[in-house]
């Protein structure tokens, strides 16, 4: 049973526009969420996180929104840049057990000029 | 130099062979992890270690074993490789004293079992 789901395997966005990547989770015990970015031939790199006491966390061009009632989070990238083209993984855990990350299947973002 | 290194980066082996994947880190982190990624799937945790004397099974440990030789080294072994172990393998580290410990990943090892 996939506890963390990224239903869009790919997304294509024009440079300068907003990219919105979505993630849904089923386990109501999850209270800490992360986004990782992965380029080809490299390991995933941490991008941004949010705990369930917040509904929004912002870091430069990247903002993560959390809707606990809907068990849904999204990553907004504004403005999108060609260098943002990568696979983005959503991950979830419990705050008490942040070592045990459950990953989604990833969304491949392509930003075109 | 990379903080988390994995060797080899690519490996092709045959069914039934024993193979070891190695991970080293210079970040000084106490926790280390092994994940595998299959096409179209997320990362799945194989084993993790909180310190040199601590080894724990993850979601998919069957067919794998690990050794934490030192705080900086964590190796993954496939005792008798089978084709469905063909995957991308990632090592990661984290620092338990950092509060919400973020995991830092190595570049991955692409393993093909024929």
Contacts between the chains, C-beta under 8 A, distances in Angstrom:
chain1	res1	chain2	res2	distance
A	4	B	42	7.0
A	9	B	40	7.4
A	32	B	100	6.7
A	34	B	102	7.5
A	36	B	105	7.9
A	41	B	107	6.8
A	41	B	108	7.5
A	42	B	107	5.5
A	42	B	108	7.4
A	43	B	4	7.2
A	43	B	90	5.4
A	43	B	92	7.5
A	43	B	105	3.2
A	43	B	106	5.1
A	43	B	107	5.1
A	43	B	108	5.5
A	44	B	43	7.3
A	44	B	90	7.3
A	44	B	105	4.9
A	45	B	104	7.9
A	45	B	105	7.0
A	46	B	102	4.8
A	46	B	103	7.2
A	46	B	104	7.2
A	49	B	100	6.9
A	49	B	102	7.4
A	51	B	100	7.5
A	89	B	42	6.2
A	89	B	43	7.0
A	91	B	42	8.0
A	95	B	100	7.3
A	98	B	94	8.0
A	98	B	100	5.3
A	98	B	101	5.5
A	99	B	31	6.0
A	99	B	33	7.6
A	99	B	48	6.6
A	99	B	50	7.5
A	99	B	94	6.4
A	99	B	96	7.7
A	99	B	101	6.4
A	99	B	103	7.8
A	100	B	45	7.2
A	101	B	43	7.8
A	101	B	45	7.5
A	101	B	103	6.6
A	102	B	42	7.9
A	103	B	42	3.4
A	103	B	43	4.4
A	103	B	44	7.6
A	104	B	42	5.2
A	105	B	40	6.2
A	105	B	41	5.6
A	105	B	42	4.8
A	106	B	42	6.3
